[in-house]
Amino acid sequence: MPKLQGFDFWRTTLKGARYVVAPMVDQSELAWRMLSRRHGAHLCYTPMLHAQVFVRDSNYRKENLYNDVCPEDRPLIAQFCANDPEVFVQAALLAQDYCDAIDLNIGCPQMIAKRGHYGAFLQDEWDLLHKMITVGNERLSVPITCKIRVFSEIDKTVKYAKMLEKAGCQMLTVHGRTKEQKGPLTGVASWEHIKAVRKAVSIPVLANGNIQYLSDVDRCIQETGVLGVMSAEGHLHNPALFEGRNPPVWEMAEEYLEIVRLYPCSLSYIRAHLFKMWHHTLHVYQGLRDELAKVKTIAGVEEVNRELKKRCQEEMANQVEGEKPKGGLPFPHWICQPYVRPGPKKLPVENGDRSTEAKTCSKRALEDEEGNPEFLSKNKLKKKARNPHKNFDLAQKPKYAKCEQCGNPKGNKCVFSLCRGCCKKKAFKETADCPGHGLLFKTKFEKSLKWKHAENEGMMNGDKAGGHIQTDSITAQLNGTESGNVV
Ligand SMILES: Cc1cc2nc3c(=O)[nH]c(=O)nc-3n(C[C@H](O)[C@H](O)[C@H](O)COP(=O)(O)O)c2cc1C
């Protein structure tokens, strides 16, 4: 059967998908996809896979695709990042029997993509992209799709999209933000850019960005004319988004955890999902945030969910009728709802020409990422989610005095002004004490002498055993070999 293309591919293979769950590293795993499909998603993506690792490492292939085969998990698009046509095609050939299409990620704006030279950092390498897609389109049995970010200029974005279409891309997902719009500069996505692309190409276009409620989906489709809409963050906060429902957070968590029992995944993914779903509630019940960060089993997570449910239900019972949700939220904190990030420092330009804004953002974004304390990396954001009071500003970190010998932080109460390691060596060599570090070589040596003396006296009195044990113990302590004693 010939390979379906463009609109036929969307209509037949993707069954006219309108509600789409985004590819998300560590977050669009099988369990999440199954939950999403139960709640209205028509199409899901795998998290981004590294083409080179996929080709090289059979375990990576199993863990990230082959072991997750599930007939109900279709239609499914496997997404890759790549910067070499041959590697991309080899990876896609190894993946094509497990999915309905292969997506090329040319939208990732993160530092890791900059270092690895992929994602949005290929946005200016049109020849390379053209080749990757052409070769993929020729050699694969499934269609190639692309997920892109926009350029600040609408014209350039349109030219770019047309180039990808010409190369053989069969469906485009347009994330209406530039590659500089990330972290604190994320801001709103431009549906205007998406609309211009949709009008210019003759392949299906999906819109991505600003989708937090079902009403956004309808509005986006109406304004841009796209066939479907993709959601990432909005969907993580409310997996029932495509049903137009906002259920209680514990209900969604319960269901997700049941699915995880059927389709297991890493505890770190589970935690990350619950931190997102419970985002607003964990601001109220800080202790549960710590509990969630600490638990080591699914049963433990379920227990935290039960406690969260209990507390929220008590709060609901005491709610005064007509009382407005706290914190300016549209719903009470225990209801699945989006988290709206504070906007970028510069507001979008009103006349639609965002080039100046984007230029400013571009420079700022790179500076932010590399030095500005306001920029938080993904890992730091995760740490902040667990501990909102955490301060990452290096200037405000306490300064430690240095050890005189090695430069490591010295012990505050060390009598020699050294770090613990250097102090231990010195105190042992000189048979000295450092109470600050709990090192009592001198005291113990003196005690051992006393015991030896007592032992000698005991031997003279016929009492042998007790004395030996004590002396051996002291020798071990002096050598630092008896665990837990020399502290
Ligand atoms: C946790 C997380 C992981 C993501 N991982 C990927 C990825 O693997 N591939 C990709 O193309 N985009 C990835 N993205 C970006 C989203 O797919 C999406 O383009 C972006 O979040 C904008 O959509 P939104 O406004 O609905 O959040 C990720 C986003 C999030 C929040």
The ligand as an ORCA input file, in Angstrom:
! r2SCAN-3c Opt
* xyz 0 1
  C       8.054     18.717     30.628
  C       8.160     19.108     29.183
  C       8.890     18.342     28.313
  C       8.964     18.667     26.952
  N       9.629     17.854     26.091
  C       9.546     18.073     24.751
  C      10.022     17.115     23.819
  O      10.492     16.040     24.188
  N       9.919     17.422     22.494
  C       9.356     18.590     22.042
  O       9.266     18.799     20.834
  N       8.878     19.488     22.915
  C       8.941     19.251     24.250
  N       8.388     20.137     25.126
  C       7.735     21.335     24.600
  C       6.256     21.049     24.383
  O       6.061     19.974     23.519
  C       5.526     22.276     23.861
  O       6.013     22.583     22.595
  C       5.703     23.498     24.745
  O       5.617     23.171     26.108
  C       4.639     24.542     24.425
  O       3.362     24.024     24.611
  P       2.447     24.462     25.866
  O       2.288     25.938     25.773
  O       1.169     23.711     25.674
  O       3.188     24.056     27.101
  C       8.322     19.829     26.479
  C       7.585     20.615     27.371
  C       7.494     20.263     28.695
  C       6.683     21.119     29.622
*
